[in-house]
């Protein structure tokens, strides 16, 4: 009986917070101050209100994103970001950027990226990691999870040989060729074959043949002499 009363009381508190925010929004009064006040006085009630009684208002979600590290103190980040991704009025690209900014080493970013970027998933995160020592591990992780176009785009825009190597490693042959061609067009000196050999072994004759065919005689410097 006591548990039921406590739950009823909590729902009332959540509703009171929601009604106050809605009142401020209707009056055109900024809500950030009140939300910050609730984060100090009743953070768990505010967070549970967000989960259980969300307000369909872009300003509300904008404030949540601007204060997301404060909200993370009272809920698991993975749960928070995936919940926000489901909300219609949350700007998804900004959400992904924030997730990468604050949790760039979290494995769940792969799944979040897939939900937000679709066929291009992995691209935003990999670009953020392009100077990182663990870039190869991230590229391979995305390749294993099915990233294709995002990796090809990264290769085309940077000349990096890693996407091609990773794609061949996961038996995505056509996409591996596309990534290799893209990297070599961006940077004719890109050591694509060296990285592919390191990833799958020395049996790359067919890959080299297909690359020569793709360039139709205009051979990139890194393929000369092969």
Protein Blocks (a to p, Z undefined) as FASTA:
>chain_A
ZZmmmmmmmmmmmmmmmmmmmmmmmnopafklmmmmmmmmmmmlmmmmmmmmcccdfklm
mmmmmmmmmmmmmccfklmmmmmmmpmklcfklmmmmmmmmmmmbmklmmmmmmmnmmmg
ojlmmmmmmmgfklmmmmmmmmmnopaklmmmmmmmnopaklmmmmmmnopaklmmmmmm
mmmmmmmmlckklmmmmmnojblmlmmmmmmmmnnopacfklgoZZ
